[in-house]
C-alpha cells in the first residue's frame, strides 16, 4: 500500500527521524499502525540500502531486541546448521528476497538481510520479512513473530491473532530449553 502523508508521519514518530526511501507500507498492525515499510534499494542520495523490509513499530522492535538478548538467534542458527529442510526454506526465502529487491533496483550483490542464507543475524529483519510476506514464507521469521506475539503479549494488537503459535509450530519446548540453557530463564 502506498504510504499516505499520515503513514509517513507515523513512521517518522516511530523511528524518531524522517523515514527514507519508503515505497510502501508492507504490513499494518491489527490496531492499524504501519509496522513494516518496504524501502528502495538505494536512498535518494544514492546510498545503497539493502534492507527491503524495515520494522518500524516500537512494540515489535523492542520485542525483537528482547528475543535477541534471550539468545533466540543462537538457537535458530544451531537448528539451521543441522536441519536440511529448514536450511532449504531459508535459502528459498533469501532468493525470494533478492528477487523482490532486484525487481525494484539491482544492487549487484547477493546480500539480502538478517544473515540469510547462512546465518541468523537479525530478528528485526526476519520479523519484518515474515509480517510483510505472511506466515507461510520464511519459517524462521514465522517462528520469530510467533515468539514475539506470545512473549511480548502482542497477539491481536501488533501481530494478527491468527498468527501461528509456538505450540502450533512445534517450537515451544525447544526454544524454552535453549533459552534456559543460555540465560537461565524460560522464554514462554
N, C-alpha and C positions, 0 to 999 in steps of 0.2 A: 504494500500500500504506500503510495506516495505520501511523504510526510507533509502535514499541514504546518503553517506557522506556529500553531498551538503545540503540535507534537515536538517541533524543534525547540520551542521554549521549555517544554517539559524535560526534554533530553538535556538541554543546557543546565537546567536546575539539578537534574540527577547527577550529571558529571561535574558540576561546579565550574564549567567552562563552556565556551561555544563549541557545539559539535562540528566535526569536519568531515566532508566527503559523504554525507548521509544520502543514500539513494532511495531508501525505503524503510518503513517500519516493518520488520520481518516477523515480529512477534509482539502481541499486545496481551497483557495480563488479563485474567478473568475480571479483575476490578477496573479494567480499562486503561491502564498505563502503558505507554510504549516501554518495551523492556529489552528488545534486541533490534539493532539497526543493521542494515546492510550498507557497507561502506565501499566507496570507489577504491579500486586497487592503487590509484595514485591520487594524492590530495591535490587541491587547486594549485599549489606551488610546485607540483611535480614530484613531491616526496613519495616514494613507494609506501604503501600501506597494505600489507598482505592479509590483514585480518578481515576476512569477508563479513563475518557476523560478530558484532560487538555488543557485549552485555552492558546495559545501562541502568537497569532498575537497582537501586541501592539495596533492597532486600535480597535480591538474587546475588549481587556481587559480594555482599557481606557473607552470605551463606556459602558461596563458592570458596571464599577465603577460609572460612571455618573448616570446611571439608578438607582443604589443602593442609591446614595445620594438623588435622586429625590423621594425616598420612594416607588418605584415601587414594591419592595418585600413586603412591608406592605400591599399594595393594593392587590397583588396576594394572600397573606396569608389570608386576610379577605374573599376573594372570596372562597378560598379553604375550609374555615370553614363553608360556607353556601351553596355551590353548590355541590350536591352529585355526579353529573356526572364528574365534574372537579376533585373531590377527588378520584373518581374511576380511572380516567385516570392517575392521579399522582401516585396512588398505583400500577397500572399496569406498569408504567414506572419504578418505584422503583424495582419491582420484575424482570423486564427485565434486568435492570442494574446489579442486583445481579447475575442473571443467566449468563450474559456475563462475568462479572468479575470472578465468581466462575469457569467458564469453563476454565479459564486460571490458576487460583490458588485460592482455597477457603481459605479465611482469617478467617473463623469461626465466622463471625459477620454478623449482618443484617443491618449494616450501609452502605448506598450507597453513597449519595452525595447531596449537595445542600439543605439539610434539609429533603429530602424525607423520608418517605411518608407523614409526618405530618406538616412540616414547609417549608417555602421558606427562605432559609438561605444564598444562594449564587447564584447570577445571572451568574457569570463566569461559574459555573458548569452547570447550565441549558442551557446556550448558547452553550457551548461546546458539551453537550449531544445532543441537538437538531440539531446542524450542523453535527455532526457525524452520527446521525441516520436518519435525514431527517425531514421535516416539519409535517409529519403525526404521529409522535410517542409520543411526550410529549408536551401536549398543552401549559403549562406554558413556556416551553423552546421555542416553536414556537412563542409564543407571545413576549418573550424577544428578540428573534432575529429580529422579525418584528419591534419592537420599536427601537432596535439598528440600524437597516437599515435606518429607517426614521429620527430618532432623530440625529443620528451621520452622516447622509449623506453617508452611507456605501453601499447602494444598487448598485450592479453592480461592486464593487471593492472588498470589503471584504466579502460581502454577495451576494448570487445569485440575479440577477434582478427579477427572477420569484418567489422569496420567498413571501409567503402571506403578504399582507399589514395589518396594524392595522384596516383599513376600512373593508377589506375582512374578517378579523377575528371578526369584530363587537366590537372592544375594544377602538377605538379612543376616543370617547366622555367620556367613563367611566374612562379611565386612565387619561385623561386631567383633569377631575373633581377631581379625587382622588389626583393627584399630586398638583393641585392648592390649594386644601384644606390643604394639608400637608406642602407645601413650599411657597405658594403664587404665584407660576409661572405655566404657562401652559407648558406641555411637547412637544406637537406636534402642 
